[in-house]
């Protein structure tokens, strides 16, 4: 079996907390010289591991400050991890931040030479590749001007052109696709798709779930320097989005105060889902529960589907459909509702059941149960709506 | 987790050592050109300045010491040629040390974003300064010879290795100081006065024979003084014989290099966080 191109195991990185006083600086240098860890450290990464085999693609996602850039720099060999090991087999092309390592005083052409030398190309190889790079960057006569006169978009174009023209075994790239104009972004995405189709290996860091889902098979979610989740891209990105939706919702929504148990109130006493917690898109979902009726009259039950951030998707009550909950004992009723071929798009949702009085007017109590819709769909929105395209033939690239 | 940090395999971009060396050579060449052109030759008058500067300085010394102070011949040689032969290597070493010490900052962008051996920066910086200063040295020797000074050009056979010894020692010192400079910015400010003091404590503007007897061992212990003596032997007297002292000089230079490199390699993994 061929070893993976890139393997990180148990990688951690501590950054020294900067001492402002001179004595602290001197002590830090002595600690480093003696090969000891730094005394006051900020743990940027802890126990991160993954493997990247040839032809695989991994997207790293996470909030700002989660350690994404540090992880990419470690994978690219720019910084040494404090703990753990990094094994690289193959040529790494890293495009980290704007204009990786360009010299502002140098012209575009000189910087191409420098970047190629950094990647280990012999002068003859550099000369052969130069025209190709110049053509891809498409900067016109600016290529002879110092980089410091470039706009940020032009720097990224040159950087991307350099990193890609040398066809690395592994391409490591940061949030750079977000820069550059529309047509250049398209060019980059097209290049990456070709690169991946030709068996290239990609380690991408992006805030765009769209890019991660489109370009990466696997994803790794970093949270506070640790791996929150690592797996197939759709699953991880959905979990990540759900986390954000919940975060946004908890910041917005005041905590509901159900009047459960209050005398004389109708109350949902239990709520169960089938299947539990996870349902694949297009499978059916059944919601069962019991409701308490203080005066033994048959209550109305309202069941709603709500996305994790609180956006209502659909709600329906027993009285709307002309049904009634089933009596299962004194003042106790049960209900069950099935959603066949659930059309929800992948993501995190709640089922929220409300107990209403028999008139269906007063809303008393609610109980929530969350679940995740799994799937690989990249469709946008909340629900899948039946549709049909008029197609002009097979997609390009397929024959 | 109590496990000791394992050695990390980084930079295994090119598995075979040979190709890694080739990669580093190409990078060194690029850095060397960058140092040479951006620092000396980038400006319009660059090339001229690199040659005019040593000659102008020499003219000033000639004026101050022989015209104003009326310094007579030293060790049977005119003051000018006696000083020039020793002063140049010192100025070269001093400039290489000072430029090299702050050179890491100029590569901050690269160090933060690209994986490469940081020591190449120091090698390129020191080598560029020393190489250019050596050219200046030869120009000075030629000019002195044209003015009728007794310069023995066959002495270059020994002078070149001596310059290389200086270069190796300076690289070692620069590696250490440059690494420290990243963490402690005071290094560059302390360096200038220290070098100034050391220059006057080294037998450059005076021969060792004029030093009072009780202080002589201290001045003679200065390794740079030994190199300076050897340069005068070779270029003024044409004495080319090699002795044990030279072997010691080589060992001292190599020891300085090894020690400086050890410090640099200990600190350089942390540069990214501090530059």
Interface residues (C-beta under 8 A of the other chain):
Chain A: X10 X15 X16 X22 X25 X26 X28 X29 X32 X33 X35 X47 X73 X76 X77 X78 X79 X80 X81 X82 X83 X84 X85 X86 X87 X88 X89 X90 X91 X92 X94 X96 X97 X100 X101 X102 X103 X104 X105 X106 X113 X114 X117 X118 X120 X121 X122 X123
Chain B: X1 X3 X5 X6 X7 X8 X9 X10 X11 X12 X13 X14 X15 X19 X20 X22 X23 X26 X27 X29 X30 X34 X38 X42 X109 X110 X111 X112 X113 X114 X115 X116 X180 X183 X184 X186 X263 X266 X267 X269 X270 X272 X273
